[in-house]
Amino acid sequence: MSRTVRVAALQLPPAQGQSFSEIRGSNIANALAYIREAGRRGTDIACPPEMFASYGLPLGMPSEGCCDTVPGEVLDQIAQAARRNRMYVIAPLAATVDGVLRNTAVILDRSGALMGQYFKTHLTQPELDAGFVPGDDLPVFQLDFGRIGIMTCFDSMFPEVARVLAVRGAEIIFFPHVQSGYGEVGWVAQLMSRAIDNALHIVPVSFGVGESESWMPGQIMGRSGVVGPDGIWLASGGRQAAVVTTAVDLDRPRRVRCYGVIGEADFREQTFARRRPELYTALVEQQR
């Protein structure tokens, strides 16, 4: 049996333009073009980077047109692209939702309908200063091919996020972000560890540098792609802007020789069966 899913990480190029409207227009046009290319490749689900429509603009500032709304005009355009290409699209946006400023990742189904969204739970200080409100849940979404979760940027610093999503049944975690290049060794080790510990796929998605640029430390990370359950990178976009696609089989478990089991064992099944939540209460106790 096989549940083969084609995943696309949309590593968008830097925005072009000087004014707010030019920068936003460039970001949105790039996202739509990359969704079309992903659709041409037969993609099942695609994701652009964190806050893709307002990247390069001041954080927050809804009154200046730097933020979107859910529902809203930008989301309508992404929904049309999802419908035309018969794919799921995750749309990470800085947006007001029911009057609250959120760093959200909206999930659109193959018909373009809004089927759910994740509000970033761990906000950076600049986001808090700009008035963003964190989410209070780590939902898992049932799609027609399997179950997915989302963690956004700073969320990755907290291993509990990926573990909760895995315990709730996530088979793929999408990770839109805008992290820069310092500390890259630790960043890569984090993602590989999250994938290995939870025996699932992780899909990091960021921006790339332009075709005529050379990447330098401190610039936006790039390296969008797919990390497999054994920590191996199945696909990577490198540093340049790219549509990164690969197929993953969600019915292929990570099998290992361990735990004293004769022959091979399903790593996730064996590990999760031996979890002892009663020992982990320190994680939710108030810090002194």
N, C-alpha and C positions, 0 to 999 in steps of 0.2 A: 504494500500500500504506500502511496506517496501523495503528499500535499505540497506540490511544488508551487512556490509563490515567487513572482518576479518583483523585486524591490528596487526602487530608484531613490538615490540620495541626490538632490538637486543642488550642486555646489555652484551657486550663482556668482557672476562676476561683480566687481565693485560697481556701484551706481555711478552714472554720469550726470553732470549738470551742476548748476550753481544755486538755483532757487529751490525752495521746498518742493514745489510742484514738479520741477524737472527731476529731482532726485527720486521722489516717490514714483513718478511715471516710469523712470528707468528701472527701478526695482521691480515694479509690477509687470512691466513688459518682459523683463528677463525671466521672471517666474513663469509667466504664461508660455513663453517660447520653450522653456525647459520642460514644462509639463507636456507640451505637444510632442517634443522629441521623446520623452519617456513613453508617451502613448504609442508613438510609432514603433517602439521596441516591444510593445506588448506588456507593459508594466501593469501590475495589479495594484500597487500602492506607491505613492511618491510623496516626498517631504522636502520642502525648502528649509532654509535656516531660520533660526530664532528671529522674531520681529522683522521678517524679510522686507515688508513693504516700507518700513520706516528706518531701515538701516542707513546710517550716515546722517541722520537728523537728530536734533536734541531729544533726549529721553523724555517721554511723556508729552506734555504740552498739547492736549487735545484741542485747545482753542486756536493753536497755530496750524492745525491740520497735520500734525505729526503722528496722530494716532487714528486708528480705525474704529469701527463699531461692529458689534455682532448682534443682529445681522447688519449688513452694510454693503456699500458699493463694491469694495475690493473683494469681499467674500463672494458676492454675486458673480464676479468675473471668474474667480477660481472655481466656483460651482459649475459654471457653464463649461469650463475646460474639463473638469472631472466627468461631467455628463457626456461630452463629446468623445472622450477617450475611454469611457466605461471603466474608470479606475477610481479607487479611493485616493483622496488627497488630504494630507495633514497640512493645515495652514496656520503656522505660528505667527501671531500678530500681537502688537501692542494695541490694545483696544479697550473701549468702554463696553462693559457687558452689564445690562440692567443698571446703568448709571455708575458702575464701579470700574475703576481703572485696573486692568488685568494684563499680565503677560500670559496670554492664552494660546493654546494649540487646538484649533478647531478641526474636527474630523468630518469630512464630507464623503458620503457614500458614492457608489458608482452612478447613481442618478443625479448627483449633485446636491442631495438633501443633507442638511446638518444633522448628524447622528450623535454628536456628543462633543465635549471639549474638556481639556485639562488645563487647570489654572496652576501655573508654576508655584510650588509650595515653599521653596527656599529662595528668598529674594536677596539680592545684593544691597548694600547700603545706598548706592545711587538710585536704585529702583524704589526703595522705601522713601528716600528723600523726594523723589518725583511724584509720590502719591500712589504708587502701585500697592495693591492689596494682595497678600498671598492666598493661595488656595488652601483648603483644609482636607483634601482627600487625594488618594492615589488610585484612581479608577483603572480598571481593565476593560477594554472594549472588545465585544464579540463581533468579528467581521465574518464574511462568508468563507474565508479560508482558514481562520484561526483567531487567536486572541492576542491583542497588542496592548502595550502600555507606553507611556510617554514620560520622560524626564527631561527637563529643560536646563541647559547650561549649568548653573551653580548647584542644581540638584545632584549632579554626579559626585559632588564632594561628600555626600552622605550615603554610605553603603546600604543603609536601611531602605532607601527608596527602591533600588533595584530588587532587594530581597522581598519587600512587601509586594511589589508587582509580580514577582515570580511566584510567591506563595498564593497569590490570587489568580494564578493561571496564565500569566503573560508568556507568550512564546517568542515574541519580538519586542524589544524596547527601542522606540525611536528617540533620538537624542539631538534635537535641534539646539544649536549654541552659537555663540560668537566669541569664543575664547581665542586669545592670542598665543603667540608661539613660545613665550617663556615658560619654562617648566614642562616642556613637551614630554620628556621621558616619564615623568610622573603621570601626566595625562594619559598617555598610551597604556601605562601599567594599570591605571585605574579602570579603563574600559575593558582591557583584557581580563582583569580580575573579576569585574562585574559579570562578564559573559561566562567565565569559567565557573565561578562560584554558584551561579544560578542556572547553568546549562541552558542558555538561551542565546538568541542573536541580538546584537546591539547595532543600531544604525546611526552613527554620528553624522550630522549634517551641518556644514558651516559654509562660509563664503570662500571663494578662491581669489587669487590675484589675477590681474588682467593679462591678456596674451603677451603684451610687450613688457611686462614687469618681471623682475626677479624677486623671489621671496626672500625676506630677511627676518631674523629673529625679532620678535615683538609685533610682527604683522599678524593679521587674522590667520587662524590655524590652517584652514584647508583640511585636507586629509579626510574628507567625507567618504563613507563607504559602508562596509558591512563586516562586523566581527562575529565569527562563528562561536558556537558553544564551547569549543576547545581553546578559544583565545586567538585562533589564527584569523588573519585578515583575508576574507574571501574576495574583497574588492576594495580599491582605494582610488580616490580621484587625485591624489598627489596635491600639488599646490595650486595648479591652474584651475580656472573655472571649468566645470565638466558636469555632464549627466552621467552618474555612476549607477549602472544597473547590474544586478546579478540575480540568479535564481537560487532559492534555498528550499530545502525539503524539510518541512516541519514534522514529518513523520519519521525522520531519521534521528534516533536518540544518540546522545553521546555515550558510547559504551566503553567501559574501562575494565581492567582486571584489578579488582580491589575489594576491600571490605571482607575478605575471607570467603567470598562467594566462589564456588567452583565455576570456572569459565568466566564469561563476560557478564557485566552487570550494567544496568542503566544508571548512570551517575546521578541524575536528578532524582530518580525514584528512590534510590538507596539513601542519598543524602537527606532528602526531605523527610523520609520515613523515620530518620533518627534525630531529627531536630528536637530540642528540649526547651520550649519557650519559657518554662518555669525558671530556667537559669538566666534568662535575659532581661529580667525585670529592671536591672540597673539602667537599661537603655531608656526607660520611660519614667524614672524617678526624677524628682526635682533636683537640680544641681544645688549643692550647698556652697 
